[in-house]
Each structure stands twice: as structure tokens, then as C-alpha cells.
């Protein structure tokens, strides 16, 4: 039988809620953190139905989140003898999970923001733009461009690459 949130130990319930708040504060979604914490504190593998019942989430949300956790190597699919359902357990190596999340979120966002910044800069410095705020906009874009270049430099720093290895 799937433990409901009220059946879980109070410390585990609190950890699940706090993990959800943490991931939500990073813009990753509350359910991702809750699901990882639920799996982390589960002594045996859990299926999507278990996660749904324990966290009070939809099947679609459970499925989407478990796929994201798999992509980050935070959860892995395991075989349970005598059952055809997919079961999952948490990866305990927190450092690797943080590394994978950072590579997926920060790295991809920095790369995609370069193209966006180029497009915005092009539109903002268009000579046809005769707006009274054109100089202000150009200054702001240049400020963002300098910040982006510093962030990209930090991200590409060999020390950072070594930390994320």
C-alpha cells in the first residue's frame, strides 16, 4: 500500500516539502524536489502510482517529473520481480545530481541567451529606431551584454569545468 503524506514520518514529510520549496525557488518546479525527496527517503523502489498517491499529484505530473529526474540521473528505473510496472529509486550521489542540473539549466540557458541577446541588440540598435529612448535602450543592452560575457567567462572557466566534472 502506498503511504499517504500523512502516513510518512514527520521528518520525511518536512524534508519533502522543503525540497519542493528549494527546487521551486530555483525555478525548477516544486514537484521535482518533492519527488526526489520522496524517492530518496523510500526504503524500496516506488512506481508512478506510489508517487501520485504519496504526493497528491496527477499521473501526468508524476510521469513528467520522473523523466526529468532520470535525465539528471537523480532517479533510475529498476526492475521489481513479479511486477510489470516501472519502479524508480533515487540516486544518492547528490554532487552528481547538482552537476547535472547545473549543466542542464545554467549551461543551456547561457547558450540560448546568446542568440536572444544578439537579436535584441540588433533590434535595439536598428538605425530606423528614432525613439527618444533609443540611447537608453542601447546602454541597457550593452550592460546586459557585458554581464552575459562575464557570466559566460565564469561558466567556461577551467576551475568551474573541473568542479562540474
C-alpha positions in Angstrom: 0.0 0.0 0.0 1.3 3.5 -0.9 2.0 5.7 2.1 -0.1 8.9 2.0 1.7 12.1 3.0 0.0 11.9 6.4 1.4 8.3 6.9 5.0 9.4 6.4 7.3 10.2 9.3 7.0 13.9 10.2 10.7 14.5 9.4 10.3 12.9 6.0 7.2 15.0 5.3 9.0 18.1 6.2 12.0 17.2 4.1 9.7 16.5 1.1 8.0 19.9 1.5 11.3 21.7 1.9 12.9 20.0 -1.1 9.9 21.2 -3.1 10.3 24.8 -1.9 14.0 24.6 -2.7 13.6 23.4 -6.3 10.7 25.9 -6.8 13.0 28.8 -5.6 15.4 27.8 -8.3 12.7 27.8 -10.9 12.7 24.0 -11.4 9.3 23.2 -10.1 8.1 22.2 -6.6 7.1 18.6 -7.6 10.6 17.8 -8.9 12.1 18.4 -5.5 9.3 16.6 -3.7 9.5 13.6 -5.9 13.3 13.3 -5.5 13.0 13.6 -1.7 10.2 11.0 -1.7 12.3 8.6 -3.6 15.4 9.4 -1.5 13.6 8.6 1.7 11.8 5.5 0.3 13.5 2.2 1.5 12.3 0.4 -1.6 11.7 1.4 -5.2 8.4 3.2 -6.0 6.2 3.3 -9.1 4.3 6.2 -10.5 1.1 5.3 -8.7 3.1 5.3 -5.4 4.4 8.8 -6.2 1.0 10.0 -7.2 -0.7 8.8 -4.0 2.1 9.9 -1.7 2.5 13.4 -3.2 -1.1 14.0 -4.3 -0.1 14.8 -7.9 -1.5 13.8 -11.2 -0.2 10.8 -13.3 1.0 13.2 -16.0 2.9 15.3 -13.5 4.5 12.2 -11.9 5.5 10.9 -15.3 7.0 14.2 -16.5 8.9 14.7 -13.3 10.3 11.2 -13.1 11.6 11.6 -16.7 13.3 14.9 -15.7 14.8 13.2 -12.7 16.1 10.4 -14.9 17.6 12.9 -17.3 19.5 14.5 -14.5 20.5 11.0 -13.2 18.7 11.8 -9.9 16.5 8.7 -10.3 16.9 5.5 -12.1 14.4 2.9 -13.3 14.8 -0.5 -11.5 13.2 -3.9 -12.1 11.0 -5.4 -9.4 10.5 -9.1 -9.7 6.9 -10.2 -10.5 5.7 -6.7 -11.5 5.5 -5.2 -14.9 5.3 -1.6 -13.7 8.2 0.7 -13.9 9.8 1.3 -10.5 12.3 4.1 -9.5 14.8 4.8 -6.8 16.8 7.9 -6.0 20.5 8.3 -6.9 22.2 9.0 -3.6 25.2 10.9 -5.2 24.0 14.5 -4.6 27.0 16.1 -6.1 26.5 14.4 -9.4 22.8 15.4 -9.4 23.6 19.1 -8.7 26.2 19.0 -11.5 23.7 17.5 -14.0 21.1 20.1 -13.0 23.6 22.9 -13.4 24.8 21.7 -16.8 21.2 21.3 -18.0 19.8 24.5 -16.7 22.6 27.1 -16.5 24.6 25.9 -19.4 21.7 25.6 -21.8 20.2 28.9 -20.7 23.5 30.8 -21.2 23.9 29.3 -24.7 20.3 30.1 -25.7 20.5 33.6 -24.2 23.4 34.5 -26.5 21.1 34.2 -29.6 18.4 36.1 -27.8 20.8 38.9 -26.8 22.1 39.2 -30.3 18.5 39.5 -31.6 17.5 42.1 -29.0 20.7 44.1 -29.6 20.1 44.1 -33.3 16.5 45.3 -32.9 17.5 47.8 -30.2 20.3 49.4 -32.3 18.4 49.4 -35.5 19.1 52.8 -37.2 15.4 53.1 -38.0 14.7 53.3 -34.3 14.3 57.0 -33.8 12.7 56.7 -30.4 13.7 59.1 -27.7 14.7 56.1 -25.5 16.9 54.5 -28.1 20.2 55.6 -26.4 18.9 54.4 -23.1 17.9 51.0 -24.6 21.3 50.7 -26.3 23.1 51.4 -22.9 21.0 48.8 -21.1 21.6 46.2 -23.8 25.3 46.8 -23.6 25.2 46.5 -19.8 23.4 43.1 -20.2 25.9 42.1 -22.9 28.8 42.8 -20.5 27.2 40.9 -17.7 26.4 38.0 -20.0 30.1 37.9 -21.2 31.3 37.8 -17.5 28.8 35.0 -16.7 29.9 33.1 -19.8 33.6 33.5 -18.8 32.9 32.2 -15.3 30.9 29.2 -16.8 33.7 28.4 -19.2 36.5 28.8 -16.6 38.6 25.6 -16.3 38.1 25.6 -12.5 34.3 25.6 -13.0 34.6 22.8 -15.6 36.7 20.8 -13.1 34.2 21.3 -10.3 31.4 20.1 -12.6 33.4 17.0 -13.8 
